[in-house]
């Protein structure tokens, strides 16, 4: 007889999923979808493109959440049938398939459980991530570009829409800074635990002596604003500069001055955008990011939670939250949650889900203890 004693594992998984199901409330999701479908079917929907885009985006996200819940329910039912089939036929191949499916569903339920921990005011929003090279010269600029690729690959791996809004290239290699937008449900809540100082230790490819170098990069994560957010910026409070978009090594990639840099004079916040081809589009995108940053700053000041939401990120020794070590050994370690991986290549290729999950659980524990 085959050994397939996983009934307790399935029961535990069902219990966890039922708790998650209560939080996500599929009945409420169905009602929300019905309401959004009604709005989306209005003939004048696209008279207001921004409102229409929000309606269709919210509808897509709600449908995806409901589909995810229904699929897990079906997979759990199918798993129990698979277990019975394996036992009745005394079939090792079917038993092995049941074990693999149990592991796969456990991961999916674990990911969904993490989402239920995201209950902050801005957590459901899309995210704007800015990566800046810190101490470490050309190695830091190269590290910043490695992190940029890591987050883009993470988003692409989840089929999330990712847009590079601005990139400031360093002279020799890498980037001085880069800003991307990730449009997905709970992108901000999920990625907000990535905010902080990241440290890289490796044998520098830019050092002729081949010595081991340490470099830093800062990651900032803010929620994208919604139309309902009340953030008005007087024209007198901003300075708008236009310039020509450029590529790596200062190479010009645009023949017109379409890139836009907006400085918010009262706070000193600076936002740039060169992704779009027209100056008007770049200005609109930059204003959205500026409003997002000012919204977060405003709420931080109101609630005295600046350290919790964004933190004071200096990108240097003493305040790093994660270390990426490539020499003399290979390891990536989150210094808050303690989670680590011995496969930096996988991490830099976007494999950061486990780090994010550990970070979200760590943050929740810290909040409960406070």
PyMOL commands that set and color helices and strands:
alter all, ss='L'
color gray80, all
select helices_A, chain A and resi 7-24+26-40+45-47+49-89+92-116+137-157+187-194+235-237+248-250+279-303+306-309+344-348+353-369
alter helices_A, ss='H'
color red, helices_A
select strands_A, chain A and resi 127-133+161-169+175-183+196-203+212-223+238-243+259-264+269-273+320-325+331-334+340-341
alter strands_A, ss='S'
color yellow, strands_A
deselect
rebuild
show_as cartoon
